[in-house]
Amino acid sequence: MALAVPSEIPAPPTRSLTQRAPDMLVWGLVAVLLIFAVKPVEMNHVTKLFTNSENMREFGGELLHPNFDQWRLYVGQMWLTIQIAMWGTALAVLIAVPFGLACARNISPVWLQQPLRILMNLLRAIPDLVIGTLFIVAVGLGPFAGVMAIAINTGGVLAKLFSEAVESIDKAPVEGVRATGASRLHEIIWGVIPQVAPHWTSYALYRFESNSRSATVLGLIGAGGIGQLLFETLNAFDYHHLSAIIIVIIVAVTMIDLLSQLMRSRLL
Amino acid sequence: MPDAAVLSIRKASKSFGARRALDGVSLDVRKGEMIALIGPSGSGKSTLLRSISGLQTIDPGEGVIEAFGGPVQENGKISSGVRRTRTRIGFIFQQFNLVGRLSLFTNVALGSLGRIETWRGLLGLWPEETKTAAMAALARVGVADYAGQRAGTLSGGQQQRGAIARALVQKAKIILADEPVASLDPVAARKVMESLRDLNRQDGLTVVVTLHQVDYALRYCDRVIALKAGKIVYDGPANGLETKQLIDIYGPEFEDVFWEGAPK
């Protein structure tokens, strides 16, 4: 078929003003919000970065000369932080397995699933720093408060991720197990768990990674570990030691990231 | 020798929205029969089979499905004793429905879940009897060599024979097979059909199998039940089925497609 030569070339498509209006409105709103936020967040202090550059240079100079004379203490405290993350994540998994199953739409009855979903949302919504503060009041300063803070917050997060994994399973193998006359619990153990196990493990490892960072921050409120040491050193303006601590944290967290990534990539 | 009915379906109907998958189906299956359910896609074969195992409810009303003299479902509700009934009915699926990440052995051992203690079943502490039964079943269908491999890594034919082994471990008296060979190559399909026929001939198991291939139905089964739009349009001996009736069931293209083993 021969192509007809058009007598008139059609105009390229254009978007009318009514089509563009929503976009313009949203971007305009964002701009207005940012402008109004300049004062409250003291964005006008940006000039201090330059006028106080003497401080910066001094601070930076000391940071560039880390003092590792107490490295045993740092490594010990870093290890404590990692242990906090390990126990916190382990308890979170214990919370997340039953709740994750009970929150999954495809295997749990509505009367159970809805209230538990709300409870898990609540656990997730409270930042671990807040939960940590509460536990410090309850059980006193120390690593245990950090463990509990991580366990509860991560428990909520993992329960959601676990239940989403359960919701995306293939139901055919479950039906295969059901057809043998198995009970509901058998169906879950043999039909559901084998399908979600690699995903669950991967999520738990990923959370362990981010929890070893959270555990560091929790130290700032007195939950022990390297974070507490960091905070104390910072308050003493001891920048040489501060620098050494930061380096220990960066090396440890990076190593955990790499290790956990390696394990996760082998799982799936 | 046919005797008492092991399956009895009375006026079973099932609608999916406006479509009627089953429309007042009644039939009896006697002990030791080997039955083929045929009919075009969407005629209700799978729905009927799944309803017999209580994997699916039929519409509320007068429809009743009984197995071994006890109800599987009535008035649109699965009976509370269905688990006990299911342990005596092996179900073979088109997509095998094995748990891919578990070993073939574990998949087959799952067949014993209905009769071993619950806690053993939950922990996977299979009794010696289950282990022996599982390996014997795997050896019988010819896939014992793959017992330790993950089911998901095996070929379709191997998985399907594993599924038959699971039904054997179940000590099922009835085997319901829903398109068991539709996803298999011809050689694997023949092995699966021969396994089913052996179980029927040697062990006296009752077998109901849905098939797309009419020639398999005629070759392996004694009785053929044909469904069309949810209604039974033929129920009788395989050798009583005529081309005219098949054309009526499948439509005029049937004669062109079905050039092998067609009845005269």
Chai-1 contact restraints between the chains, C-beta under 6 A:
chainA,res_idxA,chainB,res_idxB,connection_type,confidence,min_distance_angstrom,max_distance_angstrom,comment,restraint_id
A,A172,B,Q95,contact,1.0,0.0,6.0,A-B,restraint_1
A,A172,B,N97,contact,1.0,0.0,6.0,A-B,restraint_2
A,P173,B,N97,contact,1.0,0.0,6.0,A-B,restraint_3
A,P173,B,V99,contact,1.0,0.0,6.0,A-B,restraint_4
A,E175,B,N97,contact,1.0,0.0,6.0,A-B,restraint_5
A,G176,B,N97,contact,1.0,0.0,6.0,A-B,restraint_6
A,V177,B,L110,contact,1.0,0.0,6.0,A-B,restraint_7
A,A179,B,S53,contact,1.0,0.0,6.0,A-B,restraint_8
A,A179,B,F91,contact,1.0,0.0,6.0,A-B,restraint_9
A,T180,B,L110,contact,1.0,0.0,6.0,A-B,restraint_10
A,T180,B,G111,contact,1.0,0.0,6.0,A-B,restraint_11
A,T180,B,L113,contact,1.0,0.0,6.0,A-B,restraint_12
A,T180,B,G114,contact,1.0,0.0,6.0,A-B,restraint_13
A,T180,B,Q170,contact,1.0,0.0,6.0,A-B,restraint_14
A,G181,B,R83,contact,1.0,0.0,6.0,A-B,restraint_15
A,G181,B,R86,contact,1.0,0.0,6.0,A-B,restraint_16
A,G181,B,T87,contact,1.0,0.0,6.0,A-B,restraint_17
A,G181,B,G114,contact,1.0,0.0,6.0,A-B,restraint_18
A,A182,B,L113,contact,1.0,0.0,6.0,A-B,restraint_19
A,H186,B,L113,contact,1.0,0.0,6.0,A-B,restraint_20
A,H186,B,G121,contact,1.0,0.0,6.0,A-B,restraint_21
A,I189,B,L122,contact,1.0,0.0,6.0,A-B,restraint_22
A,W190,B,L110,contact,1.0,0.0,6.0,A-B,restraint_23
A,P194,B,V99,contact,1.0,0.0,6.0,A-B,restraint_24
A,P194,B,R101,contact,1.0,0.0,6.0,A-B,restraint_25
A,P194,B,L102,contact,1.0,0.0,6.0,A-B,restraint_26
